[in-house]
Amino acid sequence: MNALLKSDVEKVLAQVRPYIQSDGGDVELVDIDERDGTVAIRLTGACRGCSSAHITVFDGIQAALQGQLGWVRGVEQVHGDQPAQAATPTITRWVEDQYAALLAAARAAASEESPGARQTLLAWCERDFERLLAVEDQCLHAAFETALGLTHSPVAMLRHEHKDLRDRLAQLQAASGVDFETRAGALLAALESHWQKEKSAVWPFINNALPEDLARELQDDIQRFVISWKPLCAAPARV
């Protein structure tokens, strides 16, 4: 679990906990899915099995988390002693983690009040996004094309989009007079749109249908990136 995200969630839960405890219940953080912004929690004490628990979770805790943490997309209630549903490990898991963390950092930059801090955070996000595009080019796209032997494929279109993204971000960085909101908005839109395209066009094949020998080679390639990866604002390296 990402330590920074966990700390942020725990701070919000600490704010709502007194209201829950006043009715003899409590709430504990179980897990955070960084890929889709889902926070898994468990209600305990008098709240466990309470008929109004659903309202407590979704009208109270979820509202508090989403109101203060822009990256939270939903809250999942874990019942009893069951653990949160673990994500199935995939070849692209490390890349997914980086995208999720980058989106969270970009949203934080957009809401940062200090001009100096937000400009620095935005520059970090842009740099890490550029490096993620390189991982896709050199690892995921290369494996896709090697396996299928295609020159005209979704990857070809995504490679072209990579060039457009790099050109667009470079223009915004170099242009004088571009306000922060425009630059941050362009980065967020690019991250969200491109992430969805990669997830739908390439990742399913990479995770589920890549030949075993190529899958091993791809994991080795990604591991080399992980070893050299020194993210300024992305998630901890893991494969």
C-alpha distance (Angstrom), angle and dihedral (degrees) to the residues before:
residue distance angle dihedral
M1 . . .
N2 3.81 . .
A3 3.80 105.8 .
L4 3.81 95.3 -146.4
L5 3.80 94.1 49.6
K6 3.81 90.3 44.9
S7 3.80 90.7 53.1
D8 3.81 91.6 50.6
V9 3.82 92.5 49.4
E10 3.79 92.9 46.8
K11 3.81 90.5 53.2
V12 3.81 91.1 55.4
L13 3.80 92.7 44.6
A14 3.81 88.8 51.9
Q15 3.81 88.2 58.9
V16 3.81 95.1 53.3
R17 3.80 97.0 35.1
P18 3.85 95.9 84.2
Y19 3.81 90.6 59.0
I20 3.79 91.4 50.7
Q21 3.80 92.8 44.5
S22 3.80 90.6 52.0
D23 3.82 86.4 68.9
G24 3.80 92.8 46.6
G25 3.77 96.7 -98.1
D26 3.78 138.4 104.6
V27 3.80 141.7 -164.9
E28 3.79 131.0 -135.7
L29 3.78 132.1 -169.7
V30 3.82 112.7 -116.6
D31 3.78 105.1 174.0
I32 3.81 146.5 -26.9
D33 3.79 122.5 -136.4
E34 3.80 102.0 -152.3
R35 3.80 92.3 -171.0
D36 3.80 97.3 66.2
G37 3.82 102.5 14.3
T38 3.81 96.0 -111.8
V39 3.80 119.6 153.2
A40 3.82 116.6 -157.2
I41 3.80 116.1 -152.7
R42 3.80 137.1 173.6
L43 3.80 124.6 -142.6
T44 3.80 114.2 -143.6
G45 3.77 139.5 -179.4
A46 3.79 116.4 23.5
C47 3.83 89.5 -8.9
R48 3.78 91.6 64.2
G49 3.78 106.5 104.4
C50 3.79 92.2 -4.9
S51 3.79 113.8 152.5
S52 3.79 90.7 -132.4
A53 3.81 93.8 49.8
H54 3.79 91.9 101.5
I55 3.80 90.5 57.4
T56 3.79 91.0 45.5
V57 3.79 91.8 53.2
F58 3.76 101.7 42.5
D59 3.81 101.7 31.2
G60 3.77 96.4 38.4
I61 3.76 117.5 21.9
Q62 3.79 96.9 31.5
A63 3.81 91.8 47.6
A64 3.82 90.7 51.4
L65 3.80 93.9 47.6
Q66 3.79 95.2 45.6
G67 3.78 91.8 43.6
Q68 3.81 93.1 57.1
L69 3.82 104.3 25.9
G70 3.79 114.0 52.7
W71 3.80 94.1 -164.7
V72 3.85 94.5 60.7
R73 3.80 109.1 104.0
G74 3.79 99.3 172.9
V75 3.80 148.8 -17.5
E76 3.79 124.0 -119.6
Q77 3.80 121.9 -161.0
V78 3.80 115.6 -139.0
H79 3.81 112.7 -154.7
G80 3.77 127.8 -140.5
D81 3.78 116.3 -28.8
Q82 3.78 95.9 -32.6
P83 3.81 115.0 127.8
A84 3.77 121.0 -123.3
Q85 3.77 112.2 -85.5
A86 3.77 105.6 -89.5
A87 3.77 118.0 -132.0
T88 3.78 114.7 -114.3
P89 3.81 107.8 -110.1
T90 3.79 112.1 -111.2
I91 3.77 135.2 -176.9
T92 3.79 89.4 -114.3
R93 3.82 95.0 48.7
W94 3.81 94.4 106.6
V95 3.81 91.7 50.4
E96 3.81 90.3 47.4
D97 3.81 90.3 52.2
Q98 3.80 91.3 51.9
Y99 3.80 92.9 49.9
A100 3.81 92.0 49.0
A101 3.80 91.9 49.9
L102 3.80 92.0 44.9
L103 3.78 91.5 53.2
A104 3.80 90.6 49.8
A105 3.82 90.6 49.2
A106 3.81 92.8 47.0
R107 3.82 91.0 51.2
A108 3.80 89.0 48.6
A109 3.81 89.5 51.8
A110 3.80 90.5 51.0
S111 3.83 91.2 54.2
E112 3.83 97.2 39.2
E113 3.82 111.7 118.7
S114 3.80 98.9 -159.4
P115 3.84 108.8 84.9
G116 3.79 92.9 -150.3
A117 3.81 94.6 48.1
R118 3.79 94.6 46.9
Q119 3.80 93.1 48.3
T120 3.80 90.6 50.9
L121 3.81 93.3 46.6
L122 3.79 91.4 47.7
A123 3.81 91.2 51.4
W124 3.81 89.7 50.6
C125 3.80 90.9 51.3
E126 3.79 92.3 49.9
R127 3.79 91.6 50.2
D128 3.80 94.1 48.7
F129 3.82 91.2 46.2
E130 3.80 89.0 54.8
R131 3.81 90.2 52.6
L132 3.81 92.0 48.7
L133 3.79 89.3 54.1
A134 3.82 87.2 54.1
V135 3.83 90.7 52.7
E136 3.80 89.4 52.0
D137 3.80 92.6 47.3
Q138 3.77 97.6 46.3
C139 3.81 100.7 33.3
L140 3.81 117.7 18.9
H141 3.79 99.3 31.1
A142 3.78 93.2 41.9
A143 3.82 91.0 52.3
F144 3.82 91.6 47.5
E145 3.80 93.1 51.9
T146 3.82 93.6 42.9
A147 3.80 90.9 53.4
L148 3.79 96.8 46.1
G149 3.77 100.4 28.8
L150 3.79 91.8 -139.4
T151 3.76 127.8 150.7
H152 3.81 93.8 -178.4
S153 3.79 107.0 49.7
P154 3.79 141.5 115.6
V155 3.79 86.4 -81.2
A156 3.80 91.4 59.6
M157 3.79 90.0 55.7
L158 3.81 91.7 45.3
R159 3.80 91.2 51.0
H160 3.80 88.4 53.9
E161 3.80 89.0 49.4
H162 3.80 89.4 52.2
K163 3.80 89.5 59.9
D164 3.80 91.6 48.0
L165 3.81 91.1 49.1
R166 3.79 93.0 49.7
D167 3.80 91.6 47.6
R168 3.80 92.4 48.0
L169 3.81 94.8 48.6
A170 3.81 91.4 45.3
Q171 3.80 90.8 52.0
L172 3.80 91.9 51.0
Q173 3.80 92.0 48.2
A174 3.81 93.0 48.6
A175 3.79 98.3 41.2
S176 3.77 117.8 99.0
G177 3.76 119.0 -134.3
V178 3.80 96.6 24.0
D179 3.79 106.8 142.6
F180 3.78 121.4 -129.8
E181 3.80 94.6 -114.9
T182 3.82 91.7 57.0
R183 3.79 93.0 48.7
A184 3.82 94.5 44.8
G185 3.80 91.8 45.0
A186 3.79 91.5 51.5
L187 3.80 91.6 50.7
L188 3.82 93.6 48.4
A189 3.81 92.0 47.8
A190 3.80 91.5 48.3
L191 3.81 93.0 48.4
E192 3.79 95.2 48.2
S193 3.81 95.9 43.2
H194 3.79 96.8 44.1
W195 3.79 93.7 44.4
Q196 3.80 90.6 55.5
K197 3.80 92.5 48.3
E198 3.81 92.7 50.5
K199 3.82 91.6 46.6
S200 3.79 93.4 52.0
A201 3.81 101.0 37.2
V202 3.81 106.2 36.1
W203 3.79 115.4 9.3
P204 3.83 98.8 66.0
F205 3.81 90.8 57.5
I206 3.82 93.0 42.5
N207 3.81 92.3 50.7
N208 3.80 100.6 38.6
A209 3.78 111.9 21.9
L210 3.79 109.4 28.0
P211 3.84 111.4 120.9
E212 3.78 112.2 -103.3
D213 3.80 96.1 -113.7
L214 3.80 92.4 50.2
A215 3.80 90.3 45.4
R216 3.80 90.4 56.8
E217 3.80 91.5 47.7
L218 3.79 91.0 49.0
Q219 3.79 92.5 50.6
D220 3.81 88.9 51.4
D221 3.80 90.7 49.9
I222 3.80 92.0 50.4
Q223 3.80 90.5 46.3
R224 3.80 89.6 57.4
F225 3.78 89.0 54.5
V226 3.81 90.7 47.8
I227 3.80 91.6 53.7
S228 3.82 92.2 52.2
W229 3.82 94.9 36.7
K230 3.79 112.2 115.3
P231 3.79 101.8 173.7
L232 3.77 118.6 -164.0
C233 3.78 94.2 -158.9
A234 3.81 109.6 -3.6
A235 3.79 130.9 102.3
P236 3.81 125.3 -73.6
A237 3.78 113.5 -80.7
R238 3.80 114.4 -97.4
V239 3.79 134.9 143.6
